[in-house]
């Protein structure tokens, strides 16, 4: 009798142990499943927040690019305009990698932020500007603003003859852009072609005369 009782108790203990193990196993699986579900929800929430942060309407993009251009135009070596311009352009390009205006202004940002003196720049500066313009060109191969700034970049790299060729092509396509003539004059002066440079500056001056409120920075550059 005692042996049977002991055997029965042993079986009960084994059953309890197995039941306990299975319960613990079920509890662990439940916790793991819950943790996985929470992780998935966290990822979805993060992606949603990221999408909302980068979603900008075309009007919002235009406003940010316009603001960045204004800050770059007004920058004179002081203040935080460059920082604000970069932040605005980064937002636009995260939302829309095909925004040509943002790429153009980003190229200007790299040129301004990396400038040391005359045609000396911090290493990698002009390469970053060229990359930004190449991105813009891939989206819009016919952008006058891209080609005009590209010519200026060639001048900064010491390739003034190539810059003149680019600007001649732009003018031949019927574009009217004051910076076209100012950059052209700058390249010609680098080549010591003073009379031809003055002729281009006169063209720029005539175009600015048509504008009601030309940028002070542009007028200073013209003078």
Secondary structure as UniProt FT lines:
FT   HELIX           2..54
FT   HELIX           58..74
FT   HELIX           81..95
FT   TURN            97..98
FT   HELIX           100..114
FT   STRAND          115..117
FT   TURN            118..119
FT   STRAND          120..121
FT   TURN            123..124
FT   HELIX           125..139
FT   TURN            141..142
FT   HELIX           144..156
FT   TURN            157..158
FT   HELIX           160..172
FT   TURN            173..174
FT   HELIX           178..190
FT   TURN            191..192
FT   HELIX           194..209
FT   HELIX           216..222
//
